[in-house]
Amino acid sequence: MVAGAIVAELSANVRAAFPELHFSHATLNARGEDHLVLVLDDRYVFRFPRYGHHPTGLKLELAVLRAMQGRCALPMPDYRYVSPAGDFAGYEMIEGVELTPPRFATLTRPAQERVLEQTAGFLSALHTLPLNAVALELGGAPQAWPSGGSQAESAADGRARRLGPIARALPDLAPSVDNFYDRFAARPAALERLTHSDVTCDHLLLAPSGDRLAGIIDFGDVELGDPAYDFAYLWSYGDWAPGFVFDRYSLRDQDPDLLDRGFWLFARYRIARLGEALEKGWTDVASEIAATLPAVLAELPS
């Protein structure tokens, strides 16, 4: 189905479910693997799960967001519009721009620190969220909580999906990537907590004032996993950023090895991003990662 037809169909679904919601313009964002996103009048965001890609649909995301209310000052999506069947939902857009690494680099140091302090507060609140609070919002515990899987499973998936494109385009780098997966698979498991699992620049929104976060979005990948995964992207903002957040993280004393695990997960993220960039022809992205990845792999903690 072409984009125009998809927009028309999804817009009709919204109008049928919420006749009181008036809008004149709809834009489709189909970048995500898990959801189609419809933006209405640059004011409302509606998310439609791609079933088969995302097994929990919206139920878990909505339950986590309800359970997080009052636990964190950082704004999060407030789904005021949930379809009667629960198969799509919408919220009023949080005004902000993606906190890309180049944009972060232009902020003043006080603004950078405030952004990271807000991130620490959010991660502290989410990682200490009791599972029974989420189960209460769900109306009962799920049969099985979504999970990031074991280290070995993650390594096997990464090797299957990413090593091929890297080996074809960058044969000198491929042995180091292959060795990374061997070592990653053998690493011990961490205590699982509820994680956002997609704390990246496109979900951290910088306020128009440029001195704070406006909010964090896209809770579609929430799962039980290593809380270090929510720290992994922070290395993109500079080597000092993860430690700054960790120093303000409420579980710091209970999880002293988190930053070591986070750096391993940062390396895994960079490898995955490189494989994706090579597959999709993102030449600039692939070149940047290929140039810096050897140093990242050389710095992996034992």
Disulfide bonds with the S-S distance in Angstrom:
none
